[in-house]
Amino acid sequence: MPTKIVIECSAAERKAYSIGTKFKTENVRVCKKPDGRNYLRAKDQTIYKI
């Protein structure tokens, strides 16, 4: 997967960190938005700041 692919997370996580913050996650699956964009969705939308 590309290194700049979007990882979907909760709104609370997006508000807590600025754009460009790096995270890691586990147990992801590739999903596709209706407009054709691919993104990763973490199990239970759990992410960890690096």
Backbone hydrogen bonds, N-H to C=O, Kabsch-Sander energy under -0.5 kcal/mol:
donor,donor_aa,acceptor,acceptor_aa,energy
5,I,2,P,-1.2
8,E,6,V,-0.5
8,E,40,L,-3.1
10,S,45,Q,-0.6
14,R,10,S,-1.8
15,K,11,A,-2.1
16,A,12,A,-1.6
17,Y,13,E,-1.1
21,T,18,S,-1.8
24,K,48,Y,-2.7
29,R,41,R,-1.6
31,C,39,Y,-3.1
33,K,37,R,-3.1
36,G,33,K,-2.3
39,Y,31,C,-2.1
40,L,6,V,-2.9
41,R,29,R,-2.3
42,A,8,E,-0.8
42,A,40,L,-0.5
43,K,26,E,-0.8
43,K,27,N,-1.5
45,Q,42,A,-2.7
46,T,43,K,-1.6
47,I,45,Q,-0.5
48,Y,24,K,-2.8
50,I,22,K,-2.4
